[in-house]
Amino acid sequence: MNDLIIKNLSKELERLENFGEIIGTALVNRNGLLISSILPRNIDERRFGALAATMFGAVETATSNLKNNQIRNLTVEYQDYQLIIVEIDDKMVIVSLIEIDANLSLIFIEIEESIKNIRRIINKWWFILTDKQKERYSRQIISPFIGEEGQKKISKLKVLQIGCGGLGSPFALYLTAAGIKELTIIDNDVLDISNLQRQILYDETQVGKDKVKSAKEALIKLNSEVVINAHKDYIDEKAINVYLKEKEYDFIVDCSDNFKTKFLVNKIAIDNNIRCVIAGIKDFYGQIITINPKVSACYQCVFSPIETPSNEGPLPVIGVTPGILGTLEALEVIKTALGLPNLENKILMVNLIDLRFNIIDIIKNEKCVCSS
């Protein structure tokens, strides 16, 4: 009977997500007593059972049998499951725990990956909202378009933001408020008094200070659960690629104020297969597009690369324009992550003089960089 339960649990784990090859299973009670097992010969049964006891706090039972084992500081709970990374006989494995009445079944899966990669796998598939998060994001969760599962998707997002000015201010504020996992901001500017007319993330006391530093302070106050990384850096291909190598991002979003950077972000998104949102504004007008690399049309399918004249002065802008377009950028990230209709293969043209919002279908250019 126990072997049958174990067999069924093994199938259940495979159904959840196939992390790797199952190398052993066992049914263990809360005292660490091994009731039944299907284990490879190189796994010591006493230490296997002791591991379960340790997880339930039976330290005295487990200590003598776990001298050579290190339980990694990573536990992920998901409904009735727990996932714990452990090291047994110099073999890195993931242990999945499924509770049955007063007993516990442990299913070992072999993983030949680094801790960093294991964290990435677990973060992708295993996540549970805390009671605090359920309360904080309750107005999002009650939306039939979002729900708890949708909030989980939002709360796992990692976004790389390029620029933190007129577009970047509302974008960062709304994504942080929505409860994403991590936001990394790159900007090389200091705050000028003329910025305050539209860059709502800042105030008069921060004039003359680095924007990224001030932005991080404000965003952490808004939502301390979101990881905010702020980097004062010149925005070019080399700099952006450095940050892309450090971690995996779900989106890269252009919040810059010039065509050169927008085309650069477009190229980097395509080269690295990262979903991308790009917006631009001038005066009372703006446009926004969402890009699914290699699949949808890109920014360069719509606009031809141009050189910005070196003597060109600042563009006219009413503060509300970047406020609306930056907010729409945040909306596109959220909707795309949720699988809702977005602006792939479309461009939204915004005319705030006449209050017109026009969506134009665009066709992928087979000779463009996104098709090569």
N, C-alpha and C positions, 0 to 999 in steps of 0.2 A: 504494500500500500504506500509506504513512504517513497519507494523508488518511483512509483507512478506519479506521485505528487511532484517529485523532483523533475521528472521528465516533462511534465506539463509546465512547470515553472521555467524550465529551460526554453521551451517553445515560446512562453509568454515574453521572456526577455528578448528573444530574437525578434518578436513582433514589434516590440517598442522601437528599437533601432539596432541595426546590426553593427555593434561597435567592433567586433572581432570574433575570433574563433573561441567557442566555449571549451575550456580545457578541464572543467571539473565542477561538480555540484555537491552540495551536502545539506542535510537537515540537521540543525543544531538547536538545542534548547538554550534557555537564558543563562544557564549555569556553565555553558561551554561544553556540554556533553554531546559528543557526536552520536546521533541516533542512526543515521544512514548516510552513506556517501558513495559518490562515483568520482574518485580522485586519481590523478596520475601518480605514479610511484614516487616522483620527486617532491611531492607535497606531504609534509609531515602532518598526520591527522591530529596529533595533540596540539600542535601550534595552530592548526586550522580552527579547531574548536575554541582554543584560547582567544583567538582573534574575536570571535563572536562574543565571548564573555566580556572582553575589554570594551566592546562597543556598548554593552549594557551596564558598564560600570563595575563589573565584578573583577576589580583590579587584582585582588589577592589570588584569585583562581588563575589569572592569566600571566602574572609577572614572571613566574619561573619558566614558562614556556615561550615567552616572547623576547628573550634576550637579544636575539639577532634580527628582530623585526622592527621596522619603523613604520608607524601609521602616519601617512602624510596628512598634513593639515588642510584637507579638502573634503568637505562633506556636502553633498547636494541632496535635498529631500524633494521628492516628487510624488504626490498622492501617498500611496502605501509603500513607496520604494525609497531606499536610500542608496546613494552611490558613494563609495569611499575608495580612495586610491591607497593601496598598500604595497609593500615590498616583501615578498616571500621567497626565500632561497635565491636572493639576488635577481629575482624576476619581477619586473614591474607589471602589476595587474590591476584591473578594476574589479571591485567586489560589489555585487548588487545584492541588496538585502530585501527579502519579501516576507512579511510577517504572516504566519498562519496560526491563529489562536495563540497559545502560549509558546509556540516554537518559532523557529526562524530558519529560513532557507537561504543559504549563501550560494551564489552562482559566480564562479570565477571565470573571467574572460581575459585572455592574454592580450596585452597591448604593448607593442614595441614602438612606443612613441615617447617623446619627451614630456615632462610635466606641462610645459607650455602648450603643447599640442593637445594633451588630454584635457586641459582646462578649456581650450577652444571647443573641443568636441562636446564636452559636458555643458558648457554655456549655450551651445547651439540647440541641444535637445532637451536639457533638464533645467526647469526653472519653476519656482513656486512664488506667488505673491505673498508677502507678509500681511498681517492684519492692518498694520500701519499703512502699507501701500494701497490696500483695498479701500481704506478710508480716504486716503489722500486723493486717489484717482477715481473715486466713486462716480463722479459725474461723467467720466469717460466710460467707465465700465458698464453703466446702465444703458449706454448707447447700443442699439441692436447691431450697429456696424462694427462695434469694438468688442464689448464683453470682456471677461477675464482673460480669455485666450488671446484676444487682440492686445490687451494691456501687457501681457507677457511678452509679446513680440516687440512692442514699443520699448519695454524695459530692458531689452537685450541689445538695442541698437547702439552701434558705435559710429560716430559721424565725424568726418574731417571737414572743418569749415575754413574756407580761404577768404580772409578779409573780415573785419569786424567794425564796419562803419554803418552807413545808412541802411543797407540791406541786412548786414550781419547782426545788428542790434535786435530787431524784432525776431529774426530767425533764431538766434541763440536763446532769447528769452522764452519763446514759445516751445522750443524743443526741450529746454531744461524744465520748464513747467510741466510738460507732458510726461516727464519721467523717463527719458532715455537712459541708457547705461553710462555712456561716456561721450563727451564732446571735446574734440581737440581743435583749438583755434590758432591760426597762424596770421599774424599781422605785424607790420614793421613800423607802424605810425605812432605818433604821440598825439594826444588830444588837443585840438585847437578850439578856441572859443566859437569859431564859425561852424564847427561840427555839431554843436548842441541843438541847432535848429532841427535836426533830423535824426541824430544818433542817440536814441532815447535810452540806451544802456548806461549813459554817463551823466554826470552833473558838474556844476561849476567848480567844485572843490578838486576835481580831477584834471583840470586843464593843465597841460604841460607834462602830464604823466603818460607812461606807456599805456596804450589802449588795452593790450592783452592782459596786463596786470590788473587794471581797473575792471575789465570785463569779468575776469575770474572772481574777483572779490564780490561783485554784484550777483553773479550767477550762483555762487556757493550760498549766499544769503537767501536766495530764492529757493534753492533745493539742494540741501547738503548731501542727499543720497546720490546725486549725479556726479560722476568723476569729471572734473574740468581740467584740461591740460591747456596751458596758455604759453605760446612760444612767440617771442619777438624775433622775427626772422624775415629776411628778404624773400619774396615769393618768386621762385624760379623753379625750373624742372628738377634741378639737383636737390634743392631744399625740400620740396614736396616728397620726392622719392625717398629721402632719408626717413621721413615720418611714416611713410607707407611700409617701409621695411621693419619698423619697430613693432607694428601690430596690424591686424586685419580690420579694415573698416567696411561697414555696410554701405555707406554713402560718402561721396565727396561732393561738397556743395560750394558753388562759386558765389561769393558775396562781395566781389571786388567792384571797382569803379572804372575798369578799363577793358577794352577789347583784347588786348594782348594776353592778359591773365585769363580771360574767359576761354580763349582758344587753347591756352595751355592746359587749363583744367579739363577741358573737353578731351584733349589728346591723352592726358594722363589717365583719365577715367577709362578710356578705350583700351589703352595699353595694359592697364592693370585689371581690367574687367570689373570695375566698381561702378555701381549705379550712381548717377550724377544728376544734379539739378542746377540749372544756370538761369539767372535772371539779370536783366539790365534795365536801367531807368534813365530818363532825361526829362526834366521839367514836369509836366503832368502826364507823361507817357511811360509805358514799360512793356516788357515782354518776358515770358518765362517758358522754359522747356524742360522736360524730364527725359533722361537718356538711359536706355538699357543697352550697354555696350554690345556691339556685334549683332544686335537684334533690331533695335529701332533706329530711326534717323537721329543724327547728332546735330550739335550746334553748327558745325561747319557745312552740313547739308543745307542750312538755311542762310547763313551769313558767310561771305567770303572774307578770308583773313585780310586785314588792312593794317597799315602802319599808322599809329597815332602820331600826328605832327608834334614835334618836340616843343613847339611854341604855343600849343593849344592851351587856353586858359581853363578854369574850372567850369563844369557844366552847370546850367541852371537847374534847380530842383526845388520843388515844394516838399517839405518834410513828410507829408502824408504819402507821397508816391513810393519811396523806398519802404515806408512802413507797411503798405499794402503788399508790395511785391515780396518783401522779406518774409512776411507772414505767410504768403502763398507758398514760398519755398519750404517753410516748415511743414505746411499742410501737405505738400507733395511728398515729402519724406515719409510722413506718417501714413498717408494713403497708400503709397507704394509698398511700404512694409506690411500693410494689412491686406494687400492684394485688391484694393479698391480701384475704381477707374482713375486713371491719372493722365498726364500729358505726354505719354510716349507717342511718338509719331504725330504730335500735335504741338502747336505753339499758341499760347494765349496772349493776345494783344490787348493791352489795357489803355484806354483813353479816358482819363479822369476829367477832362474838360467837358466832354459830352456824356460822361458816365457810361461808356460802352466797353463791354468785355466780349471780344470776338475770338473764337477758337478756329484756327486754320489747320486743316489736315496737311501734313507734309509727307513727302515720299523720300525714302532712303536713296541717296545718290550712290549708285554702284561704283562710281569712280572716287568716292570720298574716302577719307582715312578710316572711317568706321566700317568699310566694306573690304578693306585689304586684309 
